[in-house]
Amino acid sequence: MFTKLHQVIRSFLVGHNNESFSQENRNIPVNFSDNFSRQWQKLLLLSLPSIVLSSLVVTGGIIALRQNSNLEFLELVAYDHKVRLNFSQSSNPNLLIIGVDDADIQQQKRWPLSDEVIAQVLNELQVYNPRLIAIDIYRDIPHPPGTESLEKALLKDNVILVKGLPSEEDEQGVLPPDNIPEDRVGFSDLPIDTDNVVRRSFLYVESPSGKLKEYSFALQTVLKYLENEPNYSFEVTPESLQINSQKIPRIKQNSGGYMLPESEAFGWQILINYRTKQIAKVISLSDVLNGNIERDLVEDKIVLIGVTTPSEKDTFPTPYSATATTNFDMAGVEIHGQIISQLLGIILQGEKTFWFWSETLEWIWIGLWSILGGVVVWRSQRLWILGGNVIVSVTGLWLICFFLFTQSGWVPFVPPLLSFLISGTLVLAYKTVYQTYHDPLTGLANRRDLEKKLQQLNEQKNSDSSELVAVLFIDLNRFKTINEGLGHQAGDYLLVATSQRLQEQLNSRKHLGRVGGDEFAIWLKPVTDKQEVVNFAEKLQLVLSQPLFWQGQEIYTTVTIGISFGETDKNFRGPELLRYADIAMHKAKAINSSRPQIFEPGMDTQAVQRWHLEKDLRVGLEEKEFKLYYQPIFSLKTGKIAGFEALVRWDSKTRGFVSPGDFIPVAEETGLIVPLGEWILREACRQIRDWHERFPRYPALIMSVNLSGRQFSEPNLVKQIQRILEAAGVEGDRLKLEITESMMMNNVEEAIALLNSLKDLGLRLSIDDFGTGYSSLSYLHRFPVDTLKVDKSFVGRMEEGKDSQKYISIVRTIISLGHNLHLDVIAEGIETEGQMNILEDLSCEYGQGYLFSRPLSVENAEALLAAQNPL
């Protein structure tokens, strides 16, 4: 069932699955402006099978447990807790209880009490004109002396007596005296639940044969109280008792949290609405006998007489017993007072009667919370969010049930709670497994799942013949810039939109996965023509280069794609195929290729070598294997030293000397250039301070340091440089930062703001390799720079070749531009006298290159400073 449902949903989302790559692809989407929530709707649909399946299983299981009374105890505990929270603090002023306690029994020196004592109590009470006197003490046999006096007192029309509940076998039960009319006699029977707590009360019973029809003691008391009221009426119906206009529904076998056996569900029962632990004022029997009673306590009231001492075993546990510290049980006469007060409140004051949902509604209620448990778990992406959502949901369930309880509704709490928790647990287990093999943002397979699928290709082949498999590794270019520039939501949107576009081209999610932060992979099988795969990759590049729209802004991006091919034979290794495609993609990036790159033998060796280089680079940073060399910058007018450019060199303990052209790109890509660049700045500043102290005759000596693109993007760059200057004790104008024009053009306005902050530190700024980037002259005048540096590629071509005049013109233009903007100009890469002479003729102020000096160690640079006369 789960598999079929999953297939239906998948086919709805992405169309029919097709294993062959040779089918015609869909048209390329020209525009994409889908709402971001579309992907979340897909992910929710993908999670539906687990949620629905777990909900069905859990709901069925919980209902089965409930129908077998397995949850009744827990639900009754919850019911008791709601009773304790909901009860009123005020007692009923229309009730008075005369309690027979231990002191009364000791004073009378007998039990049961004599008829004379009870008659005396009745006569004393009648003096104060009570509305009713209800005696909750069995008087089935005489207890002389005073039997005649008691019989006379019981003849009063306002006296109600209690008797025992008869049965089919014994229709007599515990009977009152013979001369008492039936409308002044009611049976006492408080059904006790399985946990020994009294929560229900009988009002009326009728045997299946119809021979036995009896009213309860509490109901008879209420009916007698109301018989003189205007419009008084009383009727028994199959579903309820109707008194006046109020209907009092009966408890059924499955009402609320009950699943009562048929033997306990007969008769008309109601839940006792306990209002307070002390429903009425209680005075002792001795107080009445001694005349210690006030008229207003009795006049026009219902007076209940009963045993309140626990020693006579006429007390019962109630919902209050679980938290009581004294008086754990409640006397039967007090429980009857609760029932009488409840019935009078319903009939005279219109208070609500307890109501219950039907069995069908309760099942739906349980099912809804089971579904909610699955949804809450699926949508909670972090553990603390999940914990918070569970607490909020469980609290909400309790508040709903308690609010309905205050409105006299008993809606089950425990079954939906368990269904919520168990369903959520099942979905959490599925989600854990799902997220092990899927990307949570896009819902696509992750790298682990994709590798597993690739490995299974060889196991699933239908014949001994091998098939060609292709893997495309796709990397989004400029994703980091978009993610940081527009925010992580825009980055998520870009990833989701890219996954949708790829799915539209593939017509199947099965062939697609997200295998990295901004990387996707596609596997295709069977492949009949490698060129077809290349054509498809180029088509993907075109599709994914179409603009996206995020909050009114267009987002442009491109992709780099690597391709690998493999045969599904005994040597087939799916994960290796994915790795090869990854290597090919990085190769395409390294050579700045705009076309898909196919993996070739040897590329993996280069990747391994690069990995080892990265590892050694980290070790080199830790072991301080780097040194700075200094290439002097000369004034072309005077031939004297104007400054030095600090150049990093790596003398590895394991590799020996490593060319900057080899390790600088790796440091840039891995981010190691940031700590390396910070070390270069500290060391360069320390060195220029030392030289200013040792060679005071060079007051204008400047140290130039190249700033990498990664450093330029660091948010704390300005504070970092400020700390370095302060630690080294160097004035800002002794340090010149060389920044390439391409770095500044990524985000012009941010670059200008950063450059101004650097200038505020007193630093000098230089545009390095000027003329090789793509800066706009309209921005150049806004950059707060001091120097333009002519790239050596122009300088080196000024002497020879048919294009020498063209390059001389380019250099002349750069120098003129710099002078017009009041900037110094430095030419780098000067290697011949002819080049120097041309630059002198063009009025270039400074130069550096092998003609003057190679980069020097500290010792050789100091020797050069000592040998030269700066004047």
Buried (B, 14 or more C-beta within 10 A) or exposed (E): EEEEBBEEBBEEBBBEEEEEBEEEBEEBEEEBEBEEEEBBEBBBBBBBBBBBBBBBBBBBBBBEBBEEBEBBEBBBBBBBBBBBEBBEEEBBEBBBBBBBBEEBBEBBEEBBBBBBBBBBBBBBBBEBEBBBBBBBBBBEEBBEEBBEBBBBBBEBEBBBBBBBBBEEEEEEBBBBBEEBEEEBBBBBBBBBBEBEBBBBBBBBBBBEEEEBEBBBBBBBBBBBBBEEEEEEEBEBEEEBBBBBEBBBBBBBEBBBBBBBEEEBBBBBBBBBBBBBBBBBEBBBBBBBBEEEBEEEBBEEBBBBBBBBBBEBEBBBBBBBBBEBEEBBBBBBBBBBBBBBBBBBBBBBEEBEBBBBBEBEEBBEBBBBBBBBBBBBBBBBEEEEEBEEBBEEBBEEBBEBBBEBBEEBBBBBBBBBBBBBBBBBBBBBEBBEEBEEBBBEBBBBBBBBBBBEBBBEBBEEBEEEEBBBBBBBBBBBBBBEBBBBBBEEEBBBBBBBBBBBBBBBBBBBBBBBBBBBEBBBBBBBBBBEEEEBBBEBBBEBBEBBEBBBBBEEEEBEBEBBBBBBBBEBEEEBBBBBBBBBBBBBBBBBBBEEBEEBBBBEEEBBEEBEEBEEBBEBBBEBBEEEBBEBBBBBBBBBEEEBBBBBBBBBBBEBEEBEEBEEEBBBBBBBBBEBBBEBBBBBBBBBBBBBBBBBEEBEEBEEBBBBBBBBEBBBBBEEBBEBBBBBBEEBEBBBEBBBBBBBBBBBBBBBEEBBEBBBBBBEBEBBBBBBBBBBBEBEEEBBEEBBBBBBBBBBBBBBBBBEEEEBEEBBEBBBEBBEBBBEEEBBBBBBBBBBEBBBEBBEEBBBBBBBBEBBBEBBEBEBBBEBBEEBEBE
